[in-house]
Amino acid sequence: MPQFLTNKRLIILLGSIIILVALIGFSIRDRENITWPEKFVKDVTGFGQNIISKPVSAIEEFFDNVGRLRNTYEENEKLRTHLDKLAQLESDVTRLEKDNVELRKLLEKEDSLADYEPVQATVIARNPDRWYDLITIDQGESNGIEPDMAVMTASGLIGKVKNTSKFTSTVQLLSSNDAQNRVSALIQSDKSNYGLIEGYDDEKRMLKMTKIPSDAKVEKGQFVTTSGLGGVFPKGLVIGKVMELVPDEFGLTQTALVEPAASFYDLEHVMVSKRTMTKVLPEEDNRQQVLIEEEGL
């Protein structure tokens, strides 16, 4: 009995193999029509592939998008870095161009200071609470800087040295409302009209030139320069130009409001005038002598 079962199983296996081979051979023949079992198998297989392929494609597309997004982010970061560097470069170029223009003007200014040795300096500190009063420069006693030396930009006079240390100096600006902050000045016209720069109009942003004779013919737009009478400031340094003339309450003198030639707000490169020789002052009238004494206060 067991041998019969074994032979039966072998016969069934061989028959199945023969049928399978026949089916395979039948299915691979070139035919215009296929049988319904083949259609069923193909439909089931295609449906399964369709179900599997869509999620797989979606997952592949998701990871591709993530990769592209990451690449885009990295490229944007690189572009942002380049833009930041470009902005800094443009800022540096603008600053250097400004410095170049200022330094060129200062070099040209040196030629007009025949009796003075100009010392170039840079503003290194400024108190926001006293913005229009004081600045600190990077030149001091070791560079021969002394109190009361004139300080200017390429545009004109801005003040004088107030005090010094070994390597720095404090400069008092003309816009400082200090009673001792005075400069002997001259209004350029057919006749010399002298006065004193003392005081600053904060509202109008103008210097006050006082002690101008009441009979002096002063016109708007005339330039105001240093007179050189006090021996502190070189003669002929531009201070500004007359914008308005106001008589004093007693009618004895006039006060001119002078628009500064140099900006007191934006100061970076300045020049200190070191006097190298002593000039003998010409004889002047009593009034000019008073101006000299008052400037030296």
Secondary structure, DSSP 8 states (H G I E B T S, - for coil): -HHHHHHHHHHHHHHHHHHHHHHHHHHTS--SS--HHHHHHHHHHHHHHHHHHHHHHHHHHHHHHHHHHHHHHHHHHHHHHHHHHHHHHHHHHHHHHHHHHHHHHHHHHHTT-TTEEEEEEEEEE--GGGTTTEEEES--GGGT--TT-EEE-SS-EEEEEEEE-SS-EEEEETTS--TT--EEEEE-SSS-EEEEEEEEETTTTEEEEEEEETT----TT-EEEE--TTSSS-TT-EEEEEEEEEE-TTSSEEEEEEEESS-SSS--EEEEEEE-S--------HHHHHHHHHHT-
